[in-house]
Amino acid sequence: MQRDINKPEIIITKRQRLLEVYDGGNLVKTFRIVLGFAPDGEKEVEGDGKTPEGEFCVFAKNARSKFHLSLGLSYPSKEDAKRGFAAGLINETDHDQIVEAVETGKMPPQKTALGGEIYIHGGGTVRDWTEGCVAMRNEEIEELFEVIPIGTKVTIVA
């Protein structure tokens, strides 16, 4: 993949198991991915094995991930916080901390009833196996890790 991506964006399509990298709206590269162990539907709570849907950003790059390399996604989102608060899954403090983190590009609270610790990482693509993350082949996460900066928009759709 080219190393001089100026306006990166990632779109993940769960149904097709694809991760697409765009630069200013132009498709740069497509990767095959796998998802959580229960991939159908929207992530609702910690431990459900679903990969979340919505708009996120990369808030961290971890070169020491136990899954080779990883890019941290800003889940839960403001929409997840609103849903979780309305359903009584999280309290007002958790809601407000999630909203503030997302608005400032920081890591949202990762240990709420909504779940957290959603990453794009290595580890292989044989089958859906993660706890909700997006997994790639190690060689491919290396390529992605090199060109994707913190702050990159990531959209995950069904």
VEXTI-734941 format. One line per 10 residues: number of its first residue (from 1); their letters; for each residue x, y, z of C-alpha. Coordinates in steps of 0.001 Angstrom, whole numbers. Example, Ala and Ser with C-alpha at 12.3 -4.5 7.8 and 13.67 -1.06 7.14 Angstrom:
<atoms>
1> AS> 12300 -4500 7800 ~ 13670 -1060 7140
</atoms>
This chain:
<atoms>
1> MQRDINKPEI> 0 0 0 ~ 1219 3500 -712 ~ 2842 5185 2268 ~ 1758 8742 1525 ~ -1924 8599 2381 ~ -3047 12149 3152 ~ -6707 11746 4172 ~ -7096 8147 5352 ~ -10436 6604 6167 ~ -11386 2998 6848
11> IITKRQRLLE> -14708 1384 5986 ~ -15430 -2096 7319 ~ -18315 -4094 5855 ~ -19189 -6894 8255 ~ -21367 -8942 5895 ~ -18652 -9081 3229 ~ -15778 -9357 5766 ~ -13922 -6500 4072 ~ -11807 -3629 5360 ~ -11303 -883 2771
21> VYDGGNLVKT> -8742 1887 3074 ~ -9563 5161 1347 ~ -7502 8283 771 ~ -9643 11361 224 ~ -12515 9200 -1034 ~ -10364 7084 -3372 ~ -10098 3369 -2630 ~ -6462 2477 -1923 ~ -6635 -1140 -765 ~ -9044 -3855 364
31> FRIVLGFAPD> -8311 -6492 3013 ~ -10179 -9651 4083 ~ -11046 -9631 7790 ~ -12849 -11699 10406 ~ -15053 -10541 13261 ~ -16333 -11487 16694 ~ -17457 -15050 17384 ~ -21147 -13969 17144 ~ -20857 -11470 14283 ~ -24495 -10898 13296
41> GEKEVEGDGK> -26219 -7816 14683 ~ -25133 -4758 16610 ~ -22888 -4978 19674 ~ -24984 -4311 22769 ~ -23144 -5526 25868 ~ -19786 -6763 27107 ~ -19154 -10383 26151 ~ -21755 -10724 23384 ~ -19077 -11516 20767 ~ -20431 -8936 18324
51> TPEGEFCVFA> -18408 -6383 16396 ~ -19914 -2903 16846 ~ -21381 -845 14023 ~ -21142 2916 13630 ~ -18555 5654 13296 ~ -15395 5503 15356 ~ -11848 6819 15213 ~ -8466 5273 15868 ~ -7476 6489 19348 ~ -4357 4340 19861
61> KNARSKFHLS> -1699 2331 18057 ~ -281 -611 19998 ~ 2974 -2074 18696 ~ 3008 -4567 21601 ~ -432 -6083 21143 ~ -848 -9737 22071 ~ -2380 -9983 18579 ~ 753 -8745 16786 ~ -171 -5061 16221 ~ -3406 -3225 16907
71> LGLSYPSKED> -5348 -41 16262 ~ -7738 953 19068 ~ -11239 2058 18057 ~ -13272 4608 20012 ~ -16004 2191 21106 ~ -18342 2818 22836 ~ -19486 5758 20722 ~ -21736 8649 21773 ~ -24676 6767 20232 ~ -23775 3643 22219
81> AKRGFAAGLI> -23590 5746 25393 ~ -27028 7230 24706 ~ -28501 3774 24075 ~ -26802 2264 27115 ~ -27908 5067 29425 ~ -31517 4899 28176 ~ -31537 1122 28735 ~ -30062 1436 32226 ~ -26866 -406 31266 ~ -24601 2490 32243
91> NETDHDQIVE> -24963 5379 34650 ~ -24813 9096 33897 ~ -21128 9323 34836 ~ -20189 6553 32377 ~ -22350 8215 29715 ~ -20703 11599 30214 ~ -17173 10124 30258 ~ -17821 8285 26972 ~ -19210 11420 25302 ~ -16305 13573 26490
101> AVETGKMPPQ> -13711 11017 25372 ~ -15211 10689 21901 ~ -15511 14462 21479 ~ -11851 14964 22424 ~ -10458 11990 20476 ~ -9445 10133 23622 ~ -10030 6546 24723 ~ -13600 6031 25967 ~ -14061 4050 29189 ~ -13295 442 28267
111> KTALGGEIYI> -14784 -1449 31209 ~ -18499 -619 31111 ~ -21465 -2939 30596 ~ -21427 -1863 26931 ~ -18043 -3498 26449 ~ -14881 -1966 25110 ~ -11395 -2798 23944 ~ -12416 -3023 20290 ~ -9362 -3141 18042 ~ -8304 -3862 14495
121> HGGGTVRDWT> -5492 -6362 15044 ~ -3554 -9319 13694 ~ -3972 -12948 14585 ~ -5385 -14464 11430 ~ -8484 -14758 9288 ~ -9372 -18453 9314 ~ -12770 -17920 11001 ~ -14687 -15394 13140 ~ -12911 -15777 16486 ~ -12451 -12468 18287
131> EGCVAMRNEE> -14482 -11129 21210 ~ -15757 -8298 18979 ~ -12603 -6996 17335 ~ -11685 -6966 13657 ~ -8832 -9385 12890 ~ -6498 -9497 9904 ~ -3483 -11504 8824 ~ -338 -10330 10620 ~ 1350 -9192 7392 ~ -1698 -7074 6545
141> IEELFEVIPI> -2022 -5374 9942 ~ 1670 -4453 9553 ~ 840 -2718 6293 ~ -2194 -946 7776 ~ -407 -13 11008 ~ 2307 1772 9044 ~ -34 4156 7187 ~ -2974 4769 9549 ~ -2504 7616 12042 ~ -4325 8198 15304
151> GTKVTIVA> -7532 10095 14569 ~ -8401 8150 11399 ~ -12166 7759 10918 ~ -13400 4158 10914 ~ -16936 3300 9822 ~ -18293 -176 10486 ~ -21479 -1182 8662 ~ -23502 -4379 8582
</atoms>
